[in-house]
Amino acid sequence: MEFRLTAEEERFRAQVRAWLETNLPSGWGTPSYREPETAAEKVTQSRKWQRALYDGGWAGITWPKEHGGRGATLVEQLIFNEECARVRAPDSINLAVALGLVGPTLIACGTPEQKARFLPEILRGDEIWCQGFSEPNAGSDLASLKTRGEVRGDEIVVTGQKIWTSFAQHADWCILVVRTDPSAPKHRGLTFVLVDMQSPGITVRPLVEITGEAWFNEVFFDEVRAPRANVVGDVNGGWQVVLTTLAHERGGTTPHVRLHTEQRALAVLARETPHNGGSAANDPVVRQQIAQHAIEIQIARVTAYRNITALVRTGVPGPEGSILKLFWSELEQRMMETAVAILGPRALLPKGEPRAAADGSWARELLWTRSATIYAGTSEVQRNIIAQRVLGLPRN
């Protein structure tokens, strides 16, 4: 594995950095910049940023050129992600699901008509997507899902419930997995279908998280009709399409740059927080904790590079993605625990509370990181994958 970039890749990094410096929102990263606060403001900013990425040729950069992408390499995708994380570029509401999952799945498995209809809208950010996979009793064991999809002529009629559906209240479309053959073994008889979220019979109920936000939702389907033309792959052959989607979900994340930014913020916090007549940074235990985080972030960086190397060599995301997901999600939780050790109870006070640390962001991050070991595959699931596929341990 080569950690040094080629001259061409260094030029690419400089190009990305220059574009970001020119195109980030005015005042971005300065104290005077007003961050969006309401969900509506965040969605509006996200759409604007997605359109800026599209206009600049940075949306879906690893997508093939014939589908509107840049045709960039996976290493260039890594560089782009690192540069965006370095400046904490705005989030794109379409990044995780639409650009990261739906687009690659349609490119691999969709019909020409589906690609022509949906891919341009995804790149521009004109349509927001959500992922209708998990159910109340089918999360880690996705193939045990119960939501029904009855084939009636040229339609799939859907009845059931999904949960933990991010952005569903803002989404225009949903990638939905339903059971079309209840008599088949659980990994068979599933169908992958694209559903218009404005269809009659859909009810979205936001779930308020411990952060006070409501990005997750439960979604109910009552005789919802979707054209059979919206089936991706074959009816009853949806599990293979699901595997394509899940492979991209854990394939190319680069969390180390964001964690490095948080680690530097922890160091500043330690220097500025009074402790025993000095600052918390004078406490050797605190210094050791922050140093340990810095070491582990470098481990995450190496693991991310190893993951990208495997993808470049094989074209298929491997178990390295599970190693990375497990490691960074639990590391981030440990970092937030260090913040609590530095600040004490004030770290838990929310924004708006006069005694809150800084702007209350530490409280929000502390609470949000609890979800990191659950979404995109729980830590328990990741450990099983690592045990079976990396270490070769027996299943029983």
N, C-alpha and C positions, 0 to 999 in steps of 0.2 A: 504494500500500500504506500503510495507516494503522497506525502503531506505538502510538498511544495507545488505551487501552481505553475503551469506553463506560462510563457510570456503572453500567449494569446488569452489565457484565463485571467491573468493580471490586468490585461487591457479591458477585458469584460468587466471585471470588478470596478475599475476606474470609471467605465461608462455608466454602470449602475449607480455608483456613488454620485457622479455628476448629475445624473437625471433626478435622483432623489433630492439633492440640494436645490435644484431648480423648481421642482414640482410639488414638494411638500406644502401643505396649507400655510399661508402667510402667518408667521409668528410661531410656527410649530416648534415645540420643545422649549419655549421661553415662558417665564412666569406670566407674561401678559396674555398668553393664548388661553382662550376659554374652551375647555374640554366640553363636548356634548354631554349632557346629563340625563335627559329623558331618553326612553327607548326610541321615540320617534326621531329625536335629534341624532342618535347614534346610527339609525338606519339611513337617514338622509346623508350623513357624512360618509357612511360606508358605500352608498351608491355613487356618490361623487368621486370617491377615491378609486372605485372599481372602473369608472368611466375614464379617469385619468390614466390608469394603468393600461386600459385598452387603447386609448388614443396614442399612448407612448410606445405601444407594441410590447408591453410587459405582461399582459393577461394571458394565462395559460402558456407560459413560455416554453414548456416542454411538449406541448401539443404539436402534432405534425403541422407543417405549414399549410398543407392542403385543407386543414380543418380550422384555419385561422390563427394557429399558434405561431410561435417563433422558431420552433424546431431546435430549441436549445438542448444541450446535454444535461445529464443529471448533475454533473459537477457545477455547471453554470446555474442550475436551479438552486443548488446548495449555496453558491456565492450570492445569488439574488436574495435568498432567504436570510443569509447572514447580514447582508447590508440593510435590509428592511428592519431586522431585529435590532441592529446597532443603533439606528435612529428612532426606534420605536414607531415606525410608520403606522398610519391608521389601519385599523382592522378592515378587512373586506368581509361583509356578511356572506358573500358568495364563495370565499376562499376555501373553507373547509369542505362544504358539501358540494356546491355546484362545480367549482373549478377543480377541486381535488378528487371528488368521487364521481359525480354524475357525468361530467365531460369525458374522463378516461373510460368509464364504463360504456358510454354510448359509442365512443370511438372504437372500442374493442368488440362490442356485442350488438350495437344498434343497427337498425336498417338505414339505408340511404335517406329515406324520408325523415326518420327521427333525427338523424344528424343534421340535415338541412334545416329542420324546424327549430331545434333546440340549441345547437352549439353556438350560433352567432349571438343569441339572446344571453346565454351564459357568459360569454366573453365580455359583452358590453355591460353586464350587470343589470340588464333590463328586467330579468326575472330572477326571483329568489327561490331557492330550493330548500326543502327539508328532507330528512331521511326517516322513513317510516319502517324501521326494523324492529326495535325492542318492543316487547309487550310486558304486561304486569307479571306474567309467569314464563316469559321467554326473553331473557336478557343475555346472560352468558351462554345459555343453550338456545341459540336463536332458532335452530331448526325445529324446536318444539312449539313454534308459534301456532295460534289458533284462528287468527283472523281469516274469515272465509272469502273466497273469490269464486263465485259461481259463473260458469261460462254459459251465457244465454245468447245464442246467435252470435252477433258481431260485438257483444259487450261482455265485460267482466263486471259482475255486480258484487260489491265489497261490503261486508258487514263484520264489525269487530272493533278492537281498540288497540292503539299504540301508545307508548309512553316514553318520556325522556326525549321528546322530539324537539330538538333545538330549532328556534326561529319559526316554528309552525304558525304562530300568530301573524307573522309577516310574510310567509311564503306564498308564492304563486303556484308552485308545483311540488310534488312529493314523489320520491322513489319509494315504492311500496312493495313489500313482499307479502303474498297471501297464499293460503292453502287452497288449491283448486282440486286436489284429489285427496280427501280425508282417508281413503282406504290404503293409500300408498305408504311405504316406510317414510319416516319423518323427514329425511333429507331429499326425498322425492315428492312429487305432487305439489311442489311450490312453484309459484309464478311471480316474476318480477315485472311490475307494471308502473307506468307513469300516470299519476293522477292529478288532475286540475284541482287545486285547493279551493276553488270557488264553486265546485260541484255541489248540488243540493245533497243534503244528508251528512255533511261534515260539520262536526262541532269541535272547536278547539278550546281547551281550558288551560290557561297558563298555570304553572306550578311555581309558587314563590319559594325561592331558595333561601338559605340561611344568610346570604348576602343582602337580602331584601329585593333582589332583582328577580325577574321572571323570564328567563330565556328558554328554559325547558317547558314542555307542555305535554298534556295528555290529549290524544286526538281520537274521537269516536266516529265511526263510519256506519251509517244506517242506510243500507240499500243504495250505496253510491255507485253510479254507473261510469265506467271508463271504456272507451273504444278498444276493441281487441287489437287495433293497430298500434295501441300504446304499450303492448306487451314487448318487453326486451328479451330476446332469445325465444325460446319455445314455451308454450303453455306446459306446465308440469316440469319444465327444465330450468327453473329459476335458481336452483342452488348454485349452479356453475356461474351464473351471473353475479350472485351474491359474493362468491369467493373472489371474483374479479374486483368487486367494489371494496371488499375488506382488505384485499392485498394493497390497495392504494391508500387505505385509511391509516396504515401504520408504516408505509413505505419509506418516506423521505423527510421526516421531521428533523428540524435543526434547533432544538431547544437550548443549546449551550450558550448562544449569544445572549438570549433573553435572561438566562440564569446568571451569566456573567454580569449583566447590567444590574440585576437584583443584588448580587454579591457586593458590587461596588457601593450600591445604596446602603447596604448593611454596614459596610465599613464607615461610611460617612455618618450614619446613624449612631454608631458606637462612639465616634469622636465627638459628636455633638450632644450626647446624652449624659447629664451629670450622674456621677456614681462615686460614693465614698470620698467626697471632697475633690475628685478629679473627674475624669470621663470614663465611660464604660470601656473605652479602648485600652485603658490602663490595666484592666482586669485580664490576667493571663488566660483565664478560661474562655473569655469572650474572644480574645485574639486567636486562640487555638481553634475555636469553633469556626470562625470566619476563614482561617487558613485551610481548615479541612474542607470547607465548602469549595474554596478555590481549586483545591486538588481534585475534588470529585467532579467539578465542572469540566476540567480538562479530560477526565475519564469519559464524561458524556460526549465531549467533542470528538475524541478518538473513536468512540463507539458509533457516533453519527457518520463519521468518515468511513468506517468499516462497513456500515450499512449501505452507504452510497456505492462503495467499491463492489459489494456483492450484487447490487442492482445493475451496475455497469457491466459486470462480467456475465451475469445470467439473464438479465432482463426481467427477473421475477423477484419481488420482495421476499426475503427469507426470514428466519426466526430472529435475525439481528434486530429487526424492528421491535420485537417483543422485549428483548434485552434493554434496548434504549428506552422504550415506554416505561418499563418497570423502574429503571434506574432514575430517570429524570423526574418522574412524578413523585417518588418517595424522597428524592433529594430536595425538591422544592418545598415539601412539607417540613423537612428538617430545617431548611433555611428560615421558614416562617416561625418555627419554634425558637430559633435563635433571636429573631426580632422580639418575640415575647420575653425572652430572657433579658434582653437589653432594656426594654421599655417597661416591663412589669405589666400590671393590669391595664395601664393606659393603652397598650397595644390593641386591646379589645374594644375600645370606644369608637363608635362609628363617626363618619363625617358629620359635622354640624354640632357635635358635642364639644363644648369649650375646652375640656381637658384632653381631648383626643390628640394623639401623637400626629404631628404634621397635619395632613389633610384627611386623616382617617383611612388612607390607602392601605396601611399595614393591616388594619382590621379586615378590610375587604379581601386582601390577598390571602390572609391567614384562613379565612372562611372558604374562599374559592378553591384553594388548593386541596380541600377535602374531597372535591369532586374529581381531581386529577387521577386518583387511583381507582376510579370507577368507570369513567367514560372511555370509549375506544378499547374496551376490554379491561376488566378488573385486574388488580395485581395478582389475584389468585389464578385467573385464567392465564395471565402472562407466565406465571411460574410453571403452570402445567405445560404450556407450549415449550418453554425452555427445557424442562425436565425431559419431555418426550422427544422433541425434535433436535435439541442441541446436545443434551447429555445422553440420550438414548436409553433413559430409564424405562423400566416396564410400566405398563399402564395399570397393572394390578399389583 
